[in-house]
Amino acid sequence: MTVTRSTAGGRRNSRRIRHEDLVRLRMTLGRLGRVLRQQNDDGLSYALISLMFAIHRMQPATAGDLAASEGVSPPSVTRSLNRLVELGLVAREADPVDRRNAVISLTAAGEQERQRILRSREVWLSDHLARLTDEQLHALLGVLPVLELLCDPELP
């Protein structure tokens, strides 16, 4: 397989990457993301946790904003928001600009829960990183800038 990339001057760089390596990278990154997201012991679903993190990033936000951000339908977001409100993790208030809309934000309990989830994920990751040799850890940390580049939304 050839990976083609645009350069700053508009030229195209082609590099060969074996299909097996591309699949292995995709599968490994996907598994790691799933495993990290599963580090949660209180019964909140992935959808609810994802919505809480989206609210944190965007708050205050409307249900429509959150639906677009999460790539789900507004009724689906409304159901999830209702559950988060019932749990006391999210608050809805009238939008001061447009009273027909509600703005959504995390409550203090919601922020505490978000922080707890993050700590749980960090403990899991720290425990697993401790199993690596110094050389393996150094190699892993050395690729962080490249992985961060792959996450750049400006990357063509």
Biotite code that builds the C-alpha atoms (Angstrom):
import biotite.structure as struc

atoms = struc.array([
    struc.Atom([0.000, 0.000, 0.000], chain_id="A", res_id=1, res_name="MET", atom_name="CA", element="C"),
    struc.Atom([1.218, 3.490, -0.747], chain_id="A", res_id=2, res_name="THR", atom_name="CA", element="C"),
    struc.Atom([0.510, 6.311, 1.663], chain_id="A", res_id=3, res_name="VAL", atom_name="CA", element="C"),
    struc.Atom([0.262, 9.627, -0.171], chain_id="A", res_id=4, res_name="THR", atom_name="CA", element="C"),
    struc.Atom([0.638, 12.937, 1.621], chain_id="A", res_id=5, res_name="ARG", atom_name="CA", element="C"),
    struc.Atom([0.531, 16.546, 0.479], chain_id="A", res_id=6, res_name="SER", atom_name="CA", element="C"),
    struc.Atom([3.562, 18.632, 1.353], chain_id="A", res_id=7, res_name="THR", atom_name="CA", element="C"),
    struc.Atom([3.644, 22.348, 2.086], chain_id="A", res_id=8, res_name="ALA", atom_name="CA", element="C"),
    struc.Atom([4.422, 23.112, -1.544], chain_id="A", res_id=9, res_name="GLY", atom_name="CA", element="C"),
    struc.Atom([1.518, 21.030, -2.803], chain_id="A", res_id=10, res_name="GLY", atom_name="CA", element="C"),
    struc.Atom([3.785, 18.169, -3.922], chain_id="A", res_id=11, res_name="ARG", atom_name="CA", element="C"),
    struc.Atom([2.791, 14.644, -3.047], chain_id="A", res_id=12, res_name="ARG", atom_name="CA", element="C"),
    struc.Atom([5.076, 12.370, -1.031], chain_id="A", res_id=13, res_name="ASN", atom_name="CA", element="C"),
    struc.Atom([4.558, 8.652, -1.477], chain_id="A", res_id=14, res_name="SER", atom_name="CA", element="C"),
    struc.Atom([5.846, 6.149, 1.033], chain_id="A", res_id=15, res_name="ARG", atom_name="CA", element="C"),
    struc.Atom([5.298, 2.440, 1.038], chain_id="A", res_id=16, res_name="ARG", atom_name="CA", element="C"),
    struc.Atom([3.640, 0.954, 4.102], chain_id="A", res_id=17, res_name="ILE", atom_name="CA", element="C"),
    struc.Atom([2.666, -2.662, 4.213], chain_id="A", res_id=18, res_name="ARG", atom_name="CA", element="C"),
    struc.Atom([-1.065, -3.236, 4.446], chain_id="A", res_id=19, res_name="HIS", atom_name="CA", element="C"),
    struc.Atom([-0.468, -5.575, 7.382], chain_id="A", res_id=20, res_name="GLU", atom_name="CA", element="C"),
    struc.Atom([1.328, -2.781, 9.279], chain_id="A", res_id=21, res_name="ASP", atom_name="CA", element="C"),
    struc.Atom([-1.455, -0.299, 8.508], chain_id="A", res_id=22, res_name="LEU", atom_name="CA", element="C"),
    struc.Atom([-4.081, -2.752, 9.791], chain_id="A", res_id=23, res_name="VAL", atom_name="CA", element="C"),
    struc.Atom([-1.981, -3.544, 12.871], chain_id="A", res_id=24, res_name="ARG", atom_name="CA", element="C"),
    struc.Atom([-1.587, 0.159, 13.691], chain_id="A", res_id=25, res_name="LEU", atom_name="CA", element="C"),
    struc.Atom([-5.300, 0.838, 13.219], chain_id="A", res_id=26, res_name="ARG", atom_name="CA", element="C"),
    struc.Atom([-6.300, -2.170, 15.317], chain_id="A", res_id=27, res_name="MET", atom_name="CA", element="C"),
    struc.Atom([-3.820, -1.384, 18.101], chain_id="A", res_id=28, res_name="THR", atom_name="CA", element="C"),
    struc.Atom([-4.819, 2.273, 18.384], chain_id="A", res_id=29, res_name="LEU", atom_name="CA", element="C"),
    struc.Atom([-8.494, 1.295, 18.328], chain_id="A", res_id=30, res_name="GLY", atom_name="CA", element="C"),
    struc.Atom([-8.016, -1.354, 21.021], chain_id="A", res_id=31, res_name="ARG", atom_name="CA", element="C"),
    struc.Atom([-6.031, 1.022, 23.218], chain_id="A", res_id=32, res_name="LEU", atom_name="CA", element="C"),
    struc.Atom([-8.743, 3.666, 22.924], chain_id="A", res_id=33, res_name="GLY", atom_name="CA", element="C"),
    struc.Atom([-11.460, 1.131, 23.781], chain_id="A", res_id=34, res_name="ARG", atom_name="CA", element="C"),
    struc.Atom([-9.543, -0.250, 26.746], chain_id="A", res_id=35, res_name="VAL", atom_name="CA", element="C"),
    struc.Atom([-8.961, 3.240, 28.132], chain_id="A", res_id=36, res_name="LEU", atom_name="CA", element="C"),
    struc.Atom([-12.630, 4.149, 27.692], chain_id="A", res_id=37, res_name="ARG", atom_name="CA", element="C"),
    struc.Atom([-13.641, 0.986, 29.550], chain_id="A", res_id=38, res_name="GLN", atom_name="CA", element="C"),
    struc.Atom([-11.793, 2.055, 32.701], chain_id="A", res_id=39, res_name="GLN", atom_name="CA", element="C"),
    struc.Atom([-15.032, 2.968, 34.412], chain_id="A", res_id=40, res_name="ASN", atom_name="CA", element="C"),
    struc.Atom([-16.631, 1.054, 37.240], chain_id="A", res_id=41, res_name="ASP", atom_name="CA", element="C"),
    struc.Atom([-19.822, 2.940, 37.991], chain_id="A", res_id=42, res_name="ASP", atom_name="CA", element="C"),
    struc.Atom([-22.079, 1.663, 35.258], chain_id="A", res_id=43, res_name="GLY", atom_name="CA", element="C"),
    struc.Atom([-22.215, 4.745, 33.032], chain_id="A", res_id=44, res_name="LEU", atom_name="CA", element="C"),
    struc.Atom([-22.383, 3.732, 29.396], chain_id="A", res_id=45, res_name="SER", atom_name="CA", element="C"),
    struc.Atom([-19.808, 4.840, 26.865], chain_id="A", res_id=46, res_name="TYR", atom_name="CA", element="C"),
    struc.Atom([-22.444, 7.102, 25.270], chain_id="A", res_id=47, res_name="ALA", atom_name="CA", element="C"),
    struc.Atom([-23.145, 8.895, 28.559], chain_id="A", res_id=48, res_name="LEU", atom_name="CA", element="C"),
    struc.Atom([-19.463, 9.327, 29.348], chain_id="A", res_id=49, res_name="ILE", atom_name="CA", element="C"),
    struc.Atom([-18.747, 10.580, 25.841], chain_id="A", res_id=50, res_name="SER", atom_name="CA", element="C"),
    struc.Atom([-21.599, 13.072, 26.154], chain_id="A", res_id=51, res_name="LEU", atom_name="CA", element="C"),
    struc.Atom([-20.285, 14.292, 29.521], chain_id="A", res_id=52, res_name="MET", atom_name="CA", element="C"),
    struc.Atom([-16.860, 14.896, 28.006], chain_id="A", res_id=53, res_name="PHE", atom_name="CA", element="C"),
    struc.Atom([-18.441, 16.723, 25.040], chain_id="A", res_id=54, res_name="ALA", atom_name="CA", element="C"),
    struc.Atom([-20.434, 18.913, 27.434], chain_id="A", res_id=55, res_name="ILE", atom_name="CA", element="C"),
    struc.Atom([-17.238, 19.725, 29.319], chain_id="A", res_id=56, res_name="HIS", atom_name="CA", element="C"),
    struc.Atom([-15.475, 20.747, 26.085], chain_id="A", res_id=57, res_name="ARG", atom_name="CA", element="C"),
    struc.Atom([-18.357, 22.837, 24.746], chain_id="A", res_id=58, res_name="MET", atom_name="CA", element="C"),
    struc.Atom([-20.235, 24.123, 27.774], chain_id="A", res_id=59, res_name="GLN", atom_name="CA", element="C"),
    struc.Atom([-22.518, 25.784, 27.814], chain_id="A", res_id=60, res_name="PRO", atom_name="CA", element="C"),
    struc.Atom([-23.965, 23.938, 24.834], chain_id="A", res_id=61, res_name="ALA", atom_name="CA", element="C"),
    struc.Atom([-27.361, 23.169, 23.359], chain_id="A", res_id=62, res_name="THR", atom_name="CA", element="C"),
    struc.Atom([-28.678, 19.675, 22.691], chain_id="A", res_id=63, res_name="ALA", atom_name="CA", element="C"),
    struc.Atom([-28.336, 20.384, 18.962], chain_id="A", res_id=64, res_name="GLY", atom_name="CA", element="C"),
    struc.Atom([-24.675, 21.357, 19.377], chain_id="A", res_id=65, res_name="ASP", atom_name="CA", element="C"),
    struc.Atom([-24.035, 18.156, 21.317], chain_id="A", res_id=66, res_name="LEU", atom_name="CA", element="C"),
    struc.Atom([-25.884, 15.977, 18.785], chain_id="A", res_id=67, res_name="ALA", atom_name="CA", element="C"),
    struc.Atom([-23.761, 17.411, 15.977], chain_id="A", res_id=68, res_name="ALA", atom_name="CA", element="C"),
    struc.Atom([-20.566, 16.992, 17.991], chain_id="A", res_id=69, res_name="SER", atom_name="CA", element="C"),
    struc.Atom([-21.348, 13.380, 18.896], chain_id="A", res_id=70, res_name="GLU", atom_name="CA", element="C"),
    struc.Atom([-22.711, 12.474, 15.458], chain_id="A", res_id=71, res_name="GLY", atom_name="CA", element="C"),
    struc.Atom([-26.040, 11.246, 16.803], chain_id="A", res_id=72, res_name="VAL", atom_name="CA", element="C"),
    struc.Atom([-29.659, 12.304, 16.442], chain_id="A", res_id=73, res_name="SER", atom_name="CA", element="C"),
    struc.Atom([-31.127, 15.042, 18.665], chain_id="A", res_id=74, res_name="PRO", atom_name="CA", element="C"),
    struc.Atom([-33.676, 12.609, 20.207], chain_id="A", res_id=75, res_name="PRO", atom_name="CA", element="C"),
    struc.Atom([-30.814, 10.287, 21.163], chain_id="A", res_id=76, res_name="SER", atom_name="CA", element="C"),
    struc.Atom([-28.938, 13.153, 22.834], chain_id="A", res_id=77, res_name="VAL", atom_name="CA", element="C"),
    struc.Atom([-32.117, 14.220, 24.623], chain_id="A", res_id=78, res_name="THR", atom_name="CA", element="C"),
    struc.Atom([-32.578, 10.712, 26.080], chain_id="A", res_id=79, res_name="ARG", atom_name="CA", element="C"),
    struc.Atom([-28.965, 10.649, 27.246], chain_id="A", res_id=80, res_name="SER", atom_name="CA", element="C"),
    struc.Atom([-29.232, 14.160, 28.662], chain_id="A", res_id=81, res_name="LEU", atom_name="CA", element="C"),
    struc.Atom([-32.376, 13.186, 30.560], chain_id="A", res_id=82, res_name="ASN", atom_name="CA", element="C"),
    struc.Atom([-30.462, 10.316, 32.168], chain_id="A", res_id=83, res_name="ARG", atom_name="CA", element="C"),
    struc.Atom([-27.514, 12.567, 33.082], chain_id="A", res_id=84, res_name="LEU", atom_name="CA", element="C"),
    struc.Atom([-29.932, 15.124, 34.575], chain_id="A", res_id=85, res_name="VAL", atom_name="CA", element="C"),
    struc.Atom([-31.613, 12.342, 36.611], chain_id="A", res_id=86, res_name="GLU", atom_name="CA", element="C"),
    struc.Atom([-28.182, 11.337, 37.923], chain_id="A", res_id=87, res_name="LEU", atom_name="CA", element="C"),
    struc.Atom([-27.435, 14.942, 38.877], chain_id="A", res_id=88, res_name="GLY", atom_name="CA", element="C"),
    struc.Atom([-24.424, 15.137, 36.546], chain_id="A", res_id=89, res_name="LEU", atom_name="CA", element="C"),
    struc.Atom([-25.814, 17.699, 34.098], chain_id="A", res_id=90, res_name="VAL", atom_name="CA", element="C"),
    struc.Atom([-27.972, 20.809, 34.420], chain_id="A", res_id=91, res_name="ALA", atom_name="CA", element="C"),
    struc.Atom([-30.286, 22.404, 31.868], chain_id="A", res_id=92, res_name="ARG", atom_name="CA", element="C"),
    struc.Atom([-31.045, 26.107, 32.076], chain_id="A", res_id=93, res_name="GLU", atom_name="CA", element="C"),
    struc.Atom([-32.920, 28.483, 29.821], chain_id="A", res_id=94, res_name="ALA", atom_name="CA", element="C"),
    struc.Atom([-30.673, 30.113, 27.239], chain_id="A", res_id=95, res_name="ASP", atom_name="CA", element="C"),
    struc.Atom([-30.449, 33.795, 28.215], chain_id="A", res_id=96, res_name="PRO", atom_name="CA", element="C"),
    struc.Atom([-30.289, 34.783, 24.530], chain_id="A", res_id=97, res_name="VAL", atom_name="CA", element="C"),
    struc.Atom([-33.032, 32.480, 23.197], chain_id="A", res_id=98, res_name="ASP", atom_name="CA", element="C"),
    struc.Atom([-35.423, 31.303, 25.914], chain_id="A", res_id=99, res_name="ARG", atom_name="CA", element="C"),
    struc.Atom([-36.750, 28.578, 23.572], chain_id="A", res_id=100, res_name="ARG", atom_name="CA", element="C"),
    struc.Atom([-33.442, 26.737, 23.926], chain_id="A", res_id=101, res_name="ASN", atom_name="CA", element="C"),
    struc.Atom([-31.807, 25.208, 26.933], chain_id="A", res_id=102, res_name="ALA", atom_name="CA", element="C"),
    struc.Atom([-28.097, 25.391, 27.644], chain_id="A", res_id=103, res_name="VAL", atom_name="CA", element="C"),
    struc.Atom([-26.460, 22.356, 29.133], chain_id="A", res_id=104, res_name="ILE", atom_name="CA", element="C"),
    struc.Atom([-23.515, 22.244, 31.503], chain_id="A", res_id=105, res_name="SER", atom_name="CA", element="C"),
    struc.Atom([-21.945, 19.830, 33.952], chain_id="A", res_id=106, res_name="LEU", atom_name="CA", element="C"),
    struc.Atom([-22.946, 20.152, 37.577], chain_id="A", res_id=107, res_name="THR", atom_name="CA", element="C"),
    struc.Atom([-20.315, 20.057, 40.312], chain_id="A", res_id=108, res_name="ALA", atom_name="CA", element="C"),
    struc.Atom([-21.120, 16.341, 40.678], chain_id="A", res_id=109, res_name="ALA", atom_name="CA", element="C"),
    struc.Atom([-20.729, 15.900, 36.916], chain_id="A", res_id=110, res_name="GLY", atom_name="CA", element="C"),
    struc.Atom([-17.322, 17.548, 36.957], chain_id="A", res_id=111, res_name="GLU", atom_name="CA", element="C"),
    struc.Atom([-16.284, 15.362, 39.900], chain_id="A", res_id=112, res_name="GLN", atom_name="CA", element="C"),
    struc.Atom([-17.418, 12.269, 38.008], chain_id="A", res_id=113, res_name="GLU", atom_name="CA", element="C"),
    struc.Atom([-15.517, 13.375, 34.898], chain_id="A", res_id=114, res_name="ARG", atom_name="CA", element="C"),
    struc.Atom([-12.384, 13.875, 36.982], chain_id="A", res_id=115, res_name="GLN", atom_name="CA", element="C"),
    struc.Atom([-12.866, 10.469, 38.621], chain_id="A", res_id=116, res_name="ARG", atom_name="CA", element="C"),
    struc.Atom([-13.149, 8.797, 35.205], chain_id="A", res_id=117, res_name="ILE", atom_name="CA", element="C"),
    struc.Atom([-9.977, 10.556, 34.041], chain_id="A", res_id=118, res_name="LEU", atom_name="CA", element="C"),
    struc.Atom([-8.097, 9.473, 37.185], chain_id="A", res_id=119, res_name="ARG", atom_name="CA", element="C"),
    struc.Atom([-9.281, 5.891, 36.704], chain_id="A", res_id=120, res_name="SER", atom_name="CA", element="C"),
    struc.Atom([-7.984, 5.895, 33.129], chain_id="A", res_id=121, res_name="ARG", atom_name="CA", element="C"),
    struc.Atom([-4.689, 7.447, 34.203], chain_id="A", res_id=122, res_name="GLU", atom_name="CA", element="C"),
    struc.Atom([-4.205, 4.865, 36.980], chain_id="A", res_id=123, res_name="VAL", atom_name="CA", element="C"),
    struc.Atom([-4.808, 2.049, 34.501], chain_id="A", res_id=124, res_name="TRP", atom_name="CA", element="C"),
    struc.Atom([-2.404, 3.574, 31.991], chain_id="A", res_id=125, res_name="LEU", atom_name="CA", element="C"),
    struc.Atom([0.246, 4.293, 34.622], chain_id="A", res_id=126, res_name="SER", atom_name="CA", element="C"),
    struc.Atom([0.047, 0.719, 35.940], chain_id="A", res_id=127, res_name="ASP", atom_name="CA", element="C"),
    struc.Atom([0.462, -0.667, 32.426], chain_id="A", res_id=128, res_name="HIS", atom_name="CA", element="C"),
    struc.Atom([3.273, 1.725, 31.492], chain_id="A", res_id=129, res_name="LEU", atom_name="CA", element="C"),
    struc.Atom([5.144, 0.605, 34.627], chain_id="A", res_id=130, res_name="ALA", atom_name="CA", element="C"),
    struc.Atom([5.419, -2.855, 33.049], chain_id="A", res_id=131, res_name="ARG", atom_name="CA", element="C"),
    struc.Atom([7.537, -1.475, 30.192], chain_id="A", res_id=132, res_name="LEU", atom_name="CA", element="C"),
    struc.Atom([11.300, -1.349, 30.217], chain_id="A", res_id=133, res_name="THR", atom_name="CA", element="C"),
    struc.Atom([12.992, 2.055, 30.234], chain_id="A", res_id=134, res_name="ASP", atom_name="CA", element="C"),
    struc.Atom([13.825, 1.574, 26.543], chain_id="A", res_id=135, res_name="GLU", atom_name="CA", element="C"),
    struc.Atom([10.231, 0.694, 25.649], chain_id="A", res_id=136, res_name="GLN", atom_name="CA", element="C"),
    struc.Atom([8.874, 3.666, 27.577], chain_id="A", res_id=137, res_name="LEU", atom_name="CA", element="C"),
    struc.Atom([11.379, 6.002, 25.923], chain_id="A", res_id=138, res_name="HIS", atom_name="CA", element="C"),
    struc.Atom([10.415, 4.650, 22.477], chain_id="A", res_id=139, res_name="ALA", atom_name="CA", element="C"),
    struc.Atom([6.714, 5.073, 23.221], chain_id="A", res_id=140, res_name="LEU", atom_name="CA", element="C"),
    struc.Atom([7.142, 8.641, 24.451], chain_id="A", res_id=141, res_name="LEU", atom_name="CA", element="C"),
    struc.Atom([9.276, 9.367, 21.395], chain_id="A", res_id=142, res_name="GLY", atom_name="CA", element="C"),
    struc.Atom([6.335, 8.696, 19.045], chain_id="A", res_id=143, res_name="VAL", atom_name="CA", element="C"),
    struc.Atom([3.896, 10.956, 20.904], chain_id="A", res_id=144, res_name="LEU", atom_name="CA", element="C"),
    struc.Atom([4.575, 13.968, 18.634], chain_id="A", res_id=145, res_name="PRO", atom_name="CA", element="C"),
    struc.Atom([3.828, 11.805, 15.586], chain_id="A", res_id=146, res_name="VAL", atom_name="CA", element="C"),
    struc.Atom([0.591, 10.464, 17.089], chain_id="A", res_id=147, res_name="LEU", atom_name="CA", element="C"),
    struc.Atom([-0.427, 14.002, 18.049], chain_id="A", res_id=148, res_name="GLU", atom_name="CA", element="C"),
    struc.Atom([0.187, 15.052, 14.458], chain_id="A", res_id=149, res_name="LEU", atom_name="CA", element="C"),
    struc.Atom([-2.145, 12.303, 13.241], chain_id="A", res_id=150, res_name="LEU", atom_name="CA", element="C"),
    struc.Atom([-4.880, 13.779, 15.476], chain_id="A", res_id=151, res_name="CYS", atom_name="CA", element="C"),
    struc.Atom([-4.433, 17.266, 13.997], chain_id="A", res_id=152, res_name="ASP", atom_name="CA", element="C"),
    struc.Atom([-7.683, 18.273, 12.281], chain_id="A", res_id=153, res_name="PRO", atom_name="CA", element="C"),
    struc.Atom([-5.695, 20.528, 9.954], chain_id="A", res_id=154, res_name="GLU", atom_name="CA", element="C"),
    struc.Atom([-3.828, 17.518, 8.567], chain_id="A", res_id=155, res_name="LEU", atom_name="CA", element="C"),
    struc.Atom([-5.044, 16.924, 4.994], chain_id="A", res_id=156, res_name="PRO", atom_name="CA", element="C"),
])
